[in-house]
Amino acid sequence: MKKQLHFLICLSVLLLLSLKVDAQVGIGTTTPDVSSILDIESTTQGVLTPRMTTVQRLAIATPAEGLLVFDTDEDAFYYYDATGTNWVELGNAVLRDNYKLVKNVADLADELAAGGGIEYLLNTDTYYEINGTINLAFPINLNDAYIAGEDTNEDVLIGTGAIFSGAAGGSIRNLTLITPGAVFNLNGTGSENLIFRDSFVVSSGSVGAISNFNLVFISTAQFLGNTSGIVYTNINQLLLNTLGWNGTNGGIYETFAGNFDVIAKQGGFSEVVGATAAVDVTGITSTSGSFTIRTVDFYGGGNYINGSSPYAGYNFTRDWDVDCPGIPVETDGVATGNFYYDGSLTTGFTQSITSTGTSYEVEPLVPSFTANSLFRFTSAGGDNRLIYDGVKEREFNINTSMSVRVSGANGNFYAFYLVKNGTALIESNSIIEINSSSQIQSISLNANVSLANGDYIEVHVQRLTGSGTDTLAVFSENLSIN
């Protein structure tokens, strides 16, 4: 019996050895497909690949090209790409160049190593897609990379201190950012560019600080529940578009300090309830371009602007062009000024006219004019002069009313007119004839004139006929320009 069994075993081995090495194998079928080396058929069961965590997957030593595993942390199949020396999620087998999907902070292990274990140093010109909530242990150095989510509400970066730090720029989009520290701690060298858009900054210690950048563009960002805002310092071009500052924010929402070429803030809102201010511009030292705030809605009843305007009742210097609901409009287009004689109406003031054909500025020996309602105008020359202090040349309308009397000049003719930079505006001339020394006459002067920065306007008088010394008495004089 043993000999027979031994014979059958030997025969079976010989038969197996005689098979072709490329023979097909079928599981669940006796007729495997001719194109397959292994054909598995079942209507009740599947194929189960090795299952492991992300850490276990990354710990596989020298994985073979095409090695397939299921990552239980990521809930995804991964295969190994030997050419790229990286694991690729099977669902993203066809990827753009310079791309990395981040579904867990462990996916940034290489970046942490590149950052010396103290920051995540991103690869330059690489697109990092954030998928889900990522709890960061260290700050991110953008290093001119692009980091973005697909769903702002679902794709979240949570930090322990600063989320973004370092000297480099980059692009940040479609993310929610939360940290007990500062979201931004960026200090460049003056040549870097930063784009931040379509994102939320929520419940953070502060939005942070960005300084010494060439270009900073922040668009369609919402800020809620942050203890303090953001400080912009020494930025060549600062572009802020459609930013929403909710009343739950504290501190100063946006602080501008140092030197800028351009500041352009447009759209959005600032709801100020308990915060210190929405905007602080007191720290700006110089500009070589222009500053603009347009169509930003300021509301909530708090302090909207910390400013340093030379014009009473306004917030900004003449470098700004501001037109927003909730705060005064401040543009060269609404520049205005007024002065008036504030002495006794019954006695007025007098001055001597001794020469015919000579232009005299109408002013008392002791200045007694009051200049008020000045916006982008200043006063001088005993306040009987308004000087345009705006930046852009524009057309103005000037209106002047006066009540005068001339003594000892019966039959003489007098001309009253406006003067620009010492030159008479002929179109404003008003001619009167003196009939008696007790006659009081009303005079109205009007002119449209173009003024550039530094141009000034005065009221003058000239005796056209007669000789000797006449006495001009002015009971009222009021000039307005707008």
C-alpha positions as CSV (number, residue, x, y, z in Angstrom):
1,M,0.0,0.0,0.0
2,K,2.8,2.4,0.9
3,K,4.6,1.6,-2.4
4,Q,1.4,2.4,-4.3
5,L,0.9,5.8,-2.5
6,H,4.6,6.7,-3.1
7,F,4.1,5.9,-6.8
8,L,1.0,8.1,-7.1
9,I,2.8,11.1,-5.4
10,C,5.8,10.8,-7.7
11,L,3.5,10.6,-10.8
12,S,1.7,13.7,-9.7
13,V,4.9,15.7,-9.3
14,L,6.1,14.6,-12.7
15,L,2.8,15.7,-14.2
16,L,3.1,19.1,-12.6
17,L,6.6,19.6,-13.7
18,S,5.5,18.8,-17.3
19,L,3.1,21.8,-17.3
20,K,4.1,25.0,-19.1
21,V,5.4,27.7,-16.9
22,D,2.9,30.2,-18.5
23,A,-0.1,28.0,-17.8
24,Q,-3.3,30.0,-16.8
25,V,-4.9,29.7,-13.4
26,G,-8.6,30.0,-12.8
27,I,-10.3,30.5,-9.4
28,G,-14.0,30.1,-9.5
29,T,-13.8,29.1,-13.1
30,T,-12.5,26.2,-15.2
31,T,-12.1,28.3,-18.3
32,P,-9.9,31.3,-17.4
33,D,-9.8,34.1,-20.0
34,V,-7.1,33.5,-22.6
35,S,-5.6,37.0,-22.0
36,S,-5.1,36.5,-18.2
37,I,-2.6,34.7,-16.2
38,L,-5.0,34.7,-13.3
39,D,-8.8,34.8,-13.7
40,I,-10.9,35.1,-10.5
41,E,-14.7,34.8,-10.7
42,S,-17.2,35.3,-7.9
43,T,-20.6,36.8,-7.3
44,T,-20.3,36.8,-3.5
45,Q,-16.7,37.6,-2.6
46,G,-13.9,40.0,-3.5
47,V,-10.1,40.3,-3.5
48,L,-8.6,41.6,-0.2
49,T,-5.3,43.4,-0.5
50,P,-3.0,44.1,2.5
51,R,-4.4,46.7,4.9
52,M,-2.2,49.0,7.0
53,T,-1.9,52.5,8.5
54,T,-0.2,55.4,6.8
55,V,2.8,55.0,9.1
56,Q,3.1,51.3,8.3
57,R,2.8,52.1,4.5
58,L,5.5,54.7,4.6
59,A,7.7,52.3,6.6
60,I,7.8,49.6,3.9
61,A,11.4,49.2,2.9
62,T,12.3,49.5,-0.8
63,P,8.7,49.0,-2.1
64,A,8.5,47.5,-5.5
65,E,7.1,49.3,-8.5
66,G,3.3,49.0,-8.5
67,L,3.1,47.6,-5.0
68,L,-0.5,47.9,-3.9
69,V,-1.9,48.4,-0.4
70,F,-5.0,49.8,1.3
71,D,-4.3,52.7,3.7
72,T,-6.7,52.5,6.6
73,D,-6.0,56.1,7.8
74,E,-6.7,57.6,4.4
75,D,-9.4,55.1,3.4
76,A,-7.8,54.8,0.0
77,F,-5.7,52.4,-2.2
78,Y,-2.1,53.4,-2.8
79,Y,0.4,52.1,-5.3
80,Y,4.1,52.8,-5.3
81,D,5.6,54.8,-8.2
82,A,9.3,53.9,-8.3
83,T,10.1,56.6,-10.9
84,G,8.7,59.3,-8.7
85,T,9.8,57.5,-5.5
86,N,6.4,58.2,-3.9
87,W,3.1,56.6,-3.0
88,V,0.2,57.6,-5.2
89,E,-3.4,57.4,-4.3
90,L,-5.1,55.1,-6.8
91,G,-8.0,57.5,-7.3
92,N,-5.5,60.2,-8.3
93,A,-3.4,58.1,-10.5
94,V,-3.4,60.8,-13.2
95,L,-2.0,63.9,-11.6
96,R,-0.7,67.3,-12.6
97,D,3.0,67.8,-12.2
98,N,4.3,69.2,-8.9
99,Y,1.2,68.1,-7.0
100,K,0.7,66.6,-3.5
101,L,-2.5,65.6,-1.8
102,V,-2.5,66.3,2.0
103,K,-5.1,64.3,3.9
104,N,-3.1,63.9,7.1
105,V,-0.3,65.8,8.7
106,A,1.9,62.7,8.1
107,D,1.7,63.5,4.4
108,L,3.9,66.5,5.2
109,A,6.6,64.3,6.7
110,D,9.1,65.1,3.9
111,E,8.4,68.8,4.2
112,L,8.9,68.7,8.0
113,A,12.3,67.0,7.4
114,A,13.2,69.6,4.8
115,G,12.3,72.3,7.4
116,G,14.7,70.9,10.0
117,G,11.9,69.6,12.2
118,I,10.7,73.1,13.1
119,E,8.6,74.0,10.1
120,Y,6.9,72.5,7.1
121,L,9.1,73.7,4.2
122,L,6.9,73.4,1.1
123,N,8.4,72.6,-2.3
124,T,8.6,75.7,-4.5
125,D,6.1,75.8,-7.3
126,T,4.2,72.8,-6.0
127,Y,0.5,72.6,-5.5
128,Y,-0.6,71.2,-2.1
129,E,-4.2,70.2,-2.0
130,I,-5.6,70.1,1.5
131,N,-8.3,67.5,2.0
132,G,-10.1,67.6,5.4
133,T,-8.9,68.9,8.7
134,I,-5.1,69.0,9.2
135,N,-3.7,69.6,12.7
136,L,-0.3,71.2,12.3
137,A,2.4,70.9,14.9
138,F,4.6,73.5,13.3
139,P,4.2,76.5,11.0
140,I,4.2,76.3,7.2
141,N,6.9,78.0,5.2
142,L,5.1,78.7,1.9
143,N,8.4,78.9,-0.1
144,D,6.5,80.2,-3.2
145,A,4.2,77.1,-3.2
146,Y,0.5,77.0,-3.8
147,I,-1.7,75.6,-1.0
148,A,-5.5,75.2,-1.4
149,G,-8.6,73.3,-0.5
150,E,-11.6,72.3,-2.6
151,D,-14.2,73.2,0.0
152,T,-13.5,76.2,2.3
153,N,-15.9,74.8,5.0
154,E,-14.4,71.3,5.0
155,D,-10.7,71.9,4.3
156,V,-9.1,73.3,7.5
157,L,-5.7,74.1,8.8
158,I,-5.4,74.2,12.6
159,G,-2.2,75.5,14.1
160,T,-0.7,75.7,17.5
161,G,1.1,79.0,16.9
162,A,1.7,80.8,13.6
163,I,0.2,78.9,10.6
164,F,2.3,80.6,8.0
165,S,5.7,82.1,8.8
166,G,9.0,82.9,7.1
167,A,10.2,85.3,4.5
168,A,8.8,83.7,1.3
169,G,5.5,84.3,-0.5
170,G,3.1,82.0,-2.2
171,S,-0.6,81.4,-2.8
172,I,-3.3,80.3,-0.2
173,R,-6.9,79.6,-1.3
174,N,-10.1,78.0,-0.3
175,L,-9.2,77.2,3.3
176,T,-10.4,77.8,6.9
177,L,-7.6,78.8,9.2
178,I,-7.7,78.5,13.0
179,T,-4.9,79.0,15.6
180,P,-4.5,80.3,19.1
181,G,-1.6,82.3,17.8
182,A,-1.2,84.4,14.7
183,V,-2.3,83.1,11.3
184,F,0.4,85.1,9.5
185,N,3.9,85.8,10.6
186,L,5.5,86.8,7.3
187,N,8.5,89.1,6.9
188,G,9.9,89.3,3.4
189,T,12.8,91.1,1.8
190,G,10.8,93.4,-0.4
191,S,10.5,91.3,-3.5
192,E,8.1,88.6,-2.4
193,N,4.4,88.2,-3.5
194,L,1.5,86.7,-1.5
195,I,-2.0,85.8,-2.7
196,F,-4.6,84.9,-0.1
197,R,-8.2,84.5,-1.2
198,D,-11.6,82.7,-0.8
199,S,-10.9,81.7,2.8
200,F,-12.0,82.1,6.4
201,V,-9.9,83.1,9.4
202,V,-11.8,82.1,12.5
203,S,-11.4,82.2,16.3
204,S,-7.6,82.9,16.2
205,G,-5.4,84.8,18.5
206,S,-4.7,87.3,15.7
207,V,-4.8,87.4,12.0
208,G,-1.1,88.4,12.3
209,A,1.4,90.5,10.4
210,I,2.7,90.8,6.9
211,S,5.7,93.0,6.2
212,N,8.3,93.9,3.6
213,F,6.5,92.3,0.6
214,N,6.4,93.6,-3.0
215,L,2.7,92.5,-3.6
216,V,0.0,91.4,-1.2
217,F,-3.4,90.5,-2.7
218,I,-6.1,89.4,-0.3
219,S,-9.6,88.8,-1.8
220,T,-12.9,87.4,-0.7
221,A,-11.8,86.6,2.8
222,Q,-14.0,86.5,5.9
223,F,-12.8,87.1,9.5
224,L,-14.8,86.0,12.5
225,G,-14.1,85.8,16.2
226,N,-10.4,86.7,16.1
227,T,-8.9,88.5,19.1
228,S,-7.0,91.0,17.0
229,G,-6.6,91.8,13.3
230,I,-3.7,92.2,10.9
231,V,-0.8,94.6,10.5
232,Y,0.6,95.5,7.1
233,T,4.0,97.1,7.1
234,N,6.2,98.3,4.2
235,I,4.4,96.8,1.3
236,N,4.8,98.1,-2.3
237,Q,1.4,97.1,-3.6
238,L,-1.3,96.2,-1.2
239,L,-4.6,95.1,-2.8
240,L,-7.6,94.2,-0.6
241,N,-10.8,93.2,-2.2
242,T,-14.2,92.2,-0.6
243,L,-13.0,91.5,2.9
244,G,-15.6,90.8,5.6
245,W,-14.8,91.8,9.2
246,N,-17.6,90.5,11.4
247,G,-18.5,92.3,14.7
248,T,-17.2,89.4,16.7
249,N,-13.6,90.4,15.9
250,G,-11.6,92.4,18.4
251,G,-8.6,94.8,18.4
252,I,-7.9,96.8,15.3
253,Y,-9.0,95.0,12.2
254,E,-6.4,96.4,9.7
255,T,-3.4,98.5,10.7
256,F,-1.2,100.1,8.0
257,A,2.3,101.2,8.9
258,G,5.5,102.3,7.2
259,N,6.0,102.9,3.5
260,F,3.6,101.9,0.6
261,D,3.4,102.5,-3.1
262,V,-0.2,101.7,-3.5
263,I,-3.0,100.7,-1.1
264,A,-6.3,99.8,-2.8
265,K,-9.1,98.5,-0.6
266,Q,-12.4,97.9,-2.2
267,G,-15.7,96.2,-1.3
268,G,-16.7,94.2,1.7
269,F,-17.6,95.4,5.1
270,S,-16.3,96.2,8.6
271,E,-18.8,95.8,11.4
272,V,-17.3,97.5,14.5
273,V,-19.0,96.7,17.8
274,G,-16.5,96.3,20.6
275,A,-13.3,96.4,18.6
276,T,-10.8,99.3,18.9
277,A,-11.1,100.3,15.3
278,A,-11.7,99.0,11.8
279,V,-8.8,100.8,10.2
280,D,-5.7,102.5,11.6
281,V,-3.6,104.6,9.2
282,T,-1.7,106.7,11.8
283,G,1.5,104.7,11.3
284,I,1.9,105.3,7.6
285,T,5.1,107.3,7.0
286,S,5.2,107.8,3.2
287,T,3.7,106.9,-0.1
288,S,4.9,107.1,-3.7
289,G,1.6,106.2,-5.3
290,S,-2.0,106.5,-4.2
291,F,-4.3,105.2,-1.4
292,T,-7.9,104.2,-2.1
293,I,-10.8,102.8,-0.1
294,R,-14.0,102.4,-2.0
295,T,-17.4,100.9,-1.3
296,V,-16.5,99.4,2.0
297,D,-19.5,99.4,4.3
298,F,-18.6,100.6,7.8
299,Y,-21.3,100.0,10.4
300,G,-22.0,98.8,13.9
301,G,-21.6,102.0,15.8
302,G,-18.0,101.6,17.0
303,N,-14.8,103.5,16.1
304,Y,-14.3,103.1,12.4
305,I,-11.0,104.9,11.7
306,N,-7.9,105.8,13.6
307,G,-6.7,108.6,11.4
308,S,-4.5,111.7,11.3
309,S,-6.3,114.1,9.0
310,P,-5.3,117.8,8.9
311,Y,-8.9,118.7,8.1
312,A,-11.4,118.9,11.0
313,G,-14.0,116.2,11.0
314,Y,-12.1,113.9,8.5
315,N,-9.9,110.8,8.9
316,F,-7.3,110.8,6.2
317,T,-4.6,112.9,4.6
318,R,-4.8,114.2,1.1
319,D,-3.0,111.0,-0.2
320,W,-6.3,109.1,0.2
321,D,-9.3,108.7,-2.0
322,V,-12.1,107.4,0.2
323,D,-15.8,106.9,-0.7
324,C,-17.5,104.5,1.7
325,P,-20.9,104.2,3.4
326,G,-20.6,105.1,7.1
327,I,-17.6,107.5,7.0
328,P,-17.0,110.9,5.4
329,V,-16.2,110.9,1.7
330,E,-12.7,112.1,1.2
331,T,-11.7,112.7,-2.4
332,D,-10.4,115.7,-4.3
333,G,-13.8,115.7,-6.0
334,V,-15.4,117.0,-2.8
335,A,-12.7,119.5,-1.8
336,T,-14.3,122.6,-0.4
337,G,-13.5,125.8,1.6
338,N,-15.0,128.9,2.9
339,F,-13.9,132.1,4.6
340,Y,-15.9,135.1,5.9
341,Y,-15.5,138.4,7.7
342,D,-16.3,137.9,11.4
343,G,-16.1,141.5,12.6
344,S,-18.8,144.0,13.4
345,L,-21.5,144.2,10.8
346,T,-22.3,147.8,11.7
347,T,-18.7,149.2,11.3
348,G,-17.0,146.6,9.2
349,F,-13.4,147.2,8.3
350,T,-11.8,149.9,6.2
351,Q,-8.8,150.2,3.9
352,S,-7.5,153.2,1.9
353,I,-7.4,153.2,-1.9
354,T,-4.7,155.6,-3.0
355,S,-4.0,154.6,-6.5
356,T,-6.0,154.2,-9.7
357,G,-5.5,151.0,-11.7
358,T,-3.8,149.1,-8.8
359,S,-5.1,145.8,-7.6
360,Y,-5.7,145.7,-3.8
361,E,-6.4,142.6,-1.8
362,V,-9.6,143.1,0.2
363,E,-8.4,142.6,3.7
364,P,-8.3,144.4,7.1
365,L,-5.1,145.6,8.6
366,V,-5.8,143.4,11.6
367,P,-6.9,139.9,10.3
368,S,-10.5,139.3,11.2
369,F,-11.5,136.6,8.7
370,T,-12.6,133.1,9.8
371,A,-11.9,130.2,7.5
372,N,-14.1,127.1,8.0
373,S,-15.4,124.0,6.3
374,L,-12.0,123.4,4.9
375,F,-11.4,120.1,3.2
376,R,-8.3,119.9,1.1
377,F,-8.0,123.6,1.3
378,T,-5.9,125.7,3.7
379,S,-6.1,129.4,4.5
380,A,-3.5,132.2,4.6
381,G,-3.0,135.9,4.0
382,G,-5.1,136.9,7.0
383,D,-7.4,134.1,6.0
384,N,-8.5,136.1,3.0
385,R,-6.8,133.4,0.8
386,L,-7.8,129.8,0.2
387,I,-5.1,127.4,-1.1
388,Y,-6.0,124.2,-2.8
389,D,-4.3,121.3,-0.9
390,G,-5.7,118.4,-3.0
391,V,-3.6,116.1,-5.2
392,K,-5.5,116.1,-8.5
393,E,-6.2,119.2,-10.6
394,R,-9.9,119.8,-11.0
395,E,-12.5,122.4,-11.9
396,F,-14.0,124.5,-9.0
397,N,-17.0,126.8,-8.7
398,I,-16.3,130.0,-6.6
399,N,-19.0,132.2,-5.2
400,T,-18.4,135.5,-3.3
401,S,-20.8,137.9,-1.7
402,M,-19.9,141.3,-0.3
403,S,-21.5,144.5,1.2
404,V,-19.3,147.6,0.7
405,R,-19.3,151.4,0.9
406,V,-16.7,153.8,-0.6
407,S,-16.4,157.3,0.9
408,G,-15.1,160.4,-0.9
409,A,-15.4,158.8,-4.3
410,N,-18.6,160.1,-5.8
411,G,-18.8,159.4,-9.5
412,N,-15.9,157.0,-9.4
413,F,-16.0,153.4,-10.8
414,Y,-14.7,150.4,-8.9
415,A,-14.1,146.8,-9.9
416,F,-14.2,143.8,-7.6
417,Y,-12.9,140.4,-8.8
418,L,-11.4,137.1,-7.9
419,V,-7.6,136.5,-8.3
420,K,-5.9,133.2,-8.9
421,N,-2.2,133.1,-8.0
422,G,-2.0,136.9,-8.3
423,T,-3.7,137.0,-11.7
424,A,-7.2,138.5,-12.1
425,L,-10.0,136.2,-13.2
426,I,-11.6,138.7,-15.6
427,E,-14.8,136.6,-15.9
428,S,-15.5,137.3,-12.3
429,N,-15.5,141.1,-12.6
430,S,-18.2,143.1,-10.9
431,I,-18.3,146.9,-11.7
432,I,-20.0,149.5,-9.5
433,E,-20.4,153.3,-9.6
434,I,-20.1,155.2,-6.4
435,N,-23.1,157.6,-6.1
436,S,-22.6,158.8,-2.5
437,S,-20.4,158.3,0.5
438,S,-23.3,156.7,2.4
439,Q,-24.4,154.2,-0.3
440,I,-23.9,150.5,0.7
441,Q,-23.8,148.2,-2.3
442,S,-24.1,144.4,-2.6
443,I,-21.6,142.6,-4.8
444,S,-21.6,139.1,-6.1
445,L,-18.6,137.4,-7.8
446,N,-18.7,134.0,-9.5
447,A,-16.2,132.0,-11.5
448,N,-15.4,128.5,-12.6
449,V,-11.6,127.9,-12.4
450,S,-9.2,124.9,-12.6
451,L,-7.0,124.6,-9.6
452,A,-3.9,122.4,-9.1
453,N,-2.2,121.7,-5.8
454,G,-0.9,124.9,-4.3
455,D,-3.0,127.3,-6.4
456,Y,-4.7,130.0,-4.3
457,I,-7.8,132.3,-4.6
458,E,-8.2,135.9,-3.2
459,V,-10.7,138.7,-3.5
460,H,-9.3,142.0,-4.9
461,V,-10.6,145.5,-5.6
462,Q,-9.4,148.2,-8.1
463,R,-10.3,151.8,-8.6
464,L,-11.0,152.4,-12.2
465,T,-11.5,156.2,-12.2
466,G,-10.8,159.0,-9.9
467,S,-7.8,160.1,-7.9
468,G,-6.7,161.0,-4.3
469,T,-7.5,158.8,-1.3
470,D,-10.8,156.9,-1.0
471,T,-11.9,154.9,2.0
472,L,-13.3,151.4,1.3
473,A,-15.5,150.0,4.1
474,V,-16.4,146.3,3.9
475,F,-19.3,145.2,6.1
476,S,-19.5,141.6,5.0
477,E,-17.4,139.3,2.8
478,N,-18.0,135.6,2.2
479,L,-16.3,133.3,-0.2
480,S,-17.0,129.7,-0.8
481,I,-15.4,127.2,-3.2
482,N,-16.4,123.7,-4.1
